[in-house]
Amino acid sequence: MNGRNKSPFEYQEQGVNWCPAQVDREILRLRALPYLALESWSITNRQLHVIGTLRHTQQETGRKECLRVRMEYPREYPWDIPSVFDQDKRFAPSANGHQYPDHKLCLSFPLRFEFPVGSENLATEVLQASLVWFDKRCIFERLGVWPGAAEEHGYVRPLRLLLREEAQRSRSLSASAWCEWIIAELVYPDSDKGCPCLSGRPFAHCHTQLLWLAILYQCSSNAMRDYERRAARKAA
Ligand SMILES: [Zn+2]
């Protein structure tokens, strides 16, 4: 691999967060995984890309299945989640099959915090999720439906989930009631008003996170309603 003799300082100047020692550590970590046969790795566009085969024994049939994948580490790794692609384009991209048009696997909604962002185990967790995805996709291929619970696509539902979680975290019944009210009545939150936790402080200086999520939620639902209205008009 080229660029091996560069000092970490030179890498930093180029905006690369992968110094050779880090790459070595990461590759060692990936080689230790029992369910991955690591094939090759490279630095592409200053980012680490790895290619390997996920190996998996199907629970139902006991059949051994293999899927060749490419994992692309994002620039902000481990603060951003790596993308995993179906390298040989074995599966056809589809929303129901949880695969993007560029053959990227749809693993999780990032805002649900399912992955340990910031941890050095982030990539291995993402590969484990890919293995679960692969198992489900094989079932999808046979039955035509995604097994188990699948996340609805789009942002409104997960945002609603986060908003409710945030209200619960406030441990304030009035904040939870307020949250249900703005969800039900589609009310846009007013940051100038007092905080719904009834602390008497301005909303913007009290439960700030709740306020931001509520704003985000209303914006997304508006956008989604707009989109559906336009789609309905087009279909009519
Ligand atoms: Zn408050």
Boltz pocket constraint, residues with backbone or C-beta under 6 A from the ligand:
constraints:
  - pocket:
      binder: B
      contacts: [[A, 195], [A, 196], [A, 197], [A, 198], [A, 199], [A, 206], [A, 207]]
      max_distance: 6.0
